[in-house]
């Protein structure tokens, strides 16, 4: 299942990360943008490591 990270994947991951407290709520957009970029890298790494089924 190799692929690339989509906007929808990052959005869903960001929402869940905030809900679970993994990413703290920020009053400033810059903090979310930094977290957004980091989540994209994490998701991409998970996709690369996923076995092909």
N, C-alpha and C positions, 0 to 999 in steps of 0.2 A: 504494500500500500504506500508506495513512495509518491509523494506529491508536495505541493507547496502550501504554505499557510495562507489562509484566506482571511479577509477582513471579518467575516462572520465568525470564524474560529477564534480570532483574537478577541473580538467583542464578547463572545460567550465566555471565554476563559477569564477575561478581565472582570466581568460581572460576577462570576463565581468566586474569583480570587478576593474581590472586595467583600462579598457576602460572607465568606469564611474567615475573613480577617488576614488572609495571606498578604494582601496588599492593603495597607491602611487607607482609609478615606482621606483625601487631600482637599484642601480648600483651593488649590491652584492647579490649573490645567497642565502646567509644565511637569509637575510630578507624575501625573497620569501618563503623559506622553513618554516619559522615561520608562515607566513601568510597562507601558504598551509595547515598546520596542524590546524590552527584556522578555516579555511573555512570548512575543513572536519568535525569538531565538529559542526559547524553551520548547515551544510547540514544534518548531522545525526539527529540533534535535530528537524529539519523541517520534516524529514521523519517520525520520531517517533510521531510527533504531527499531522500528516496528517490523516484525517479520512479514515477509510477503506471503499472503494467503490467497 
